[in-house]
Amino acid sequence: MPGPDLPPAADPMTAEALLSRWPTGARKVELLHGVLVFVGDFDERDLETARRTYLGRRPVLNADGGLEVHPAGAGDPTPLFA
């Protein structure tokens, strides 16, 4: 859930944030072509959290506001939902 009123990714998790932030704020999670796709409304703070969670993987935000975690590789991944 994007917005300036939310804490940065490094801040501790609160009950309110738990219901709206990645990964607990995901409405649906799918595995498509080896890519984890978290459906929701996420932003750069969630992306940073996913980078720390999935070391070596390549998380990226897609055009629908979802978060995708691509397998390890070189360069930035192309979102499945562009």
N, C-alpha and C positions, 0 to 999 in steps of 0.2 A: 504494500500500500504506500505509494509515494506521498511525499508531503514534507514541508519544512519543520513540522512539529514533532517528527519522529527522531529518536536518538540515532547517533552514528552507529555504524556496525560494531565498533569496539565496546560500546556501552553494555552493561549487563541486561539480560532479558527480563522484562516485566510481564505480568499476566496479560496486560493489554497488547503488548507487542507480540506475545506468544500467539495470539489469535489472528494476527494480521501479517506477520513477517515470515520469510522463508525459513525453514521448510514447512512449518506447521500451518502457515497461511495458504498453502496450495489447495486449490479446489479439486485438483485431479493430478495424478502423476502417471505418466506413461513411459514405456520404453519403445522407441521407434528407431529402427536401424542402428541399434547400439547406443542411442542417445537418450539420456534421461530428460524428460520434458515435464516441468512443473508448471501447471496452468494456474495463473493468478495474475495479480497486478504488482509486479516487483520493480525495484529500481537498483541503482548502483550499490547501495548498502547491502542488499541481498546478494548481489553479484560478488562483492568482496567476501562475504561470509561463505559463499559457495566455493570461492577460490581457496579459502583456508580449510574448508571441509574436504574437498576433493583434490588433494595435492597431486600435481602432475596432469590433471584433467584440464579441459578448456571450457569453463562456463561462459555463457553469453546470453544476453537478453534478446528476445525476439520481438518482432513488430507487434505481436498481440499482448505484450507486457509479461509474457511468460519467461521462465528461466530454463535454459537448456544446458546440460552438462555433457560435452562431447568427449570422446576418448582422447588419450594423449596423442600428441602429434606436433608438427611444426606449424607456426603461424596461428593467426586467429581463425576460428572456425566460421563457416557460413551458417547462419541459423536455418533450421528446417522450415520455420514459419517466418519468412522474410516480409 
